[in-house]
Amino acid sequence: MQHLEQTLIPEHSLDRDCTTLSRHVLQQFSSFTAEAQDISAIMNRIALAAKLVSRRLSRAGLMAGALGFTGETNVQGESVKKMDIYANEVFISVFKQSGLVCRLASEEMEKPYYIPENCPIGRYTLLYDPIDGSSNVDINLNVGSIFSLRQQQGEDLDEQAKDLLQPGDEQIAAGYVLYGPSTVLVYSLGKGVHSFILDPSLGEFILAEENIQIPAHGPVYSVNEGNYWQWDESIREYIRYVHRHEGYTARYSGALVGDIHRILLQGGVFLYPGTKSKPNGKIRLIYESAPLAMLIEQAGGKASTGTQRLLDVVPDKLHARTPLVIGSKEDVELVESFIHDWTRRQSEAQPLKIS
Ligand code: AFP
């Protein structure tokens, strides 16, 4: 019996050392500056939004009008789910009158949402995808939220938000929330990647793992193989390679956050390459792939478009998309090598121009 208890209650059970998210954020800064307090308060508000979305998701099947489509189409031309709208508004409402954030920009809004009363003091912009993988919502599978924090540059008097068209290296913070069997929040302020689990009885995110390191190689390749007919030959060659070699396994959930979380912890690669119908792929740069790229790089992994480091890409518009190859360093480099070799072979096959 004693042996059984020892097995069930490990020595370093999470209950023993409750580091909350806000305490952890403050610990990331060496001094108690105004910036440290701002970022800690912002992370707290994000955590509050995550708790509200998590609560709604867990009861959605029991509530009238929580699931299904609104009948509208968003700026991406995609059908909007009721949960997308709910979560989008939750993020806005937790930042209203907070004095913390001047603008919010999300997948669900064509233009940023301004909170003028915050602008004189709150110089930050929150970029987010309120519900990533929303096709999973109605069938009770995991979904996520992705967020990224940037400092406003200049005044943005004409409300064009041109200062947001900057590379991902400009992010101050990035993270995601995974709504699965438990609700997990993963974040980085550029000093490692840390994960927290929501303890529903406390209503607090409690530290689960600090300084997560992604394995240099992993077995998983995560890609929608239904797009095979639409890919460049380089991606098809890579997929044929993994089909013919031992040690690879496919995992694809339809929610990027879930697939990235698996890869962050266990290694592997996620790909959303360009297709015939979407030459830049599907994943949005500013509020989806750039925050995830920051996390994966901070964990020792790699993120690229296949030909360029993802955090170097300068978006030409708020809702810009890029192809995405992200995950363990060796696995991303393997995909890149197929793209590089194929591009080289293509250029060598060009007929010589005789002048
Ligand atoms: P939605 O949020 O519109 O469901 O899109 C989810 C997503 O951006 C990402 O989370 C998935 O990895 C990817 O799209 C799935 O897209 P495909 O259905 O084209 O594979």
Residues whose N, C-alpha, C, O or C-beta is under 5 A from the ligand:
A	BS01	AFP	I131 D132 G133 S134 S135 N224 G254 A255 L256 V257
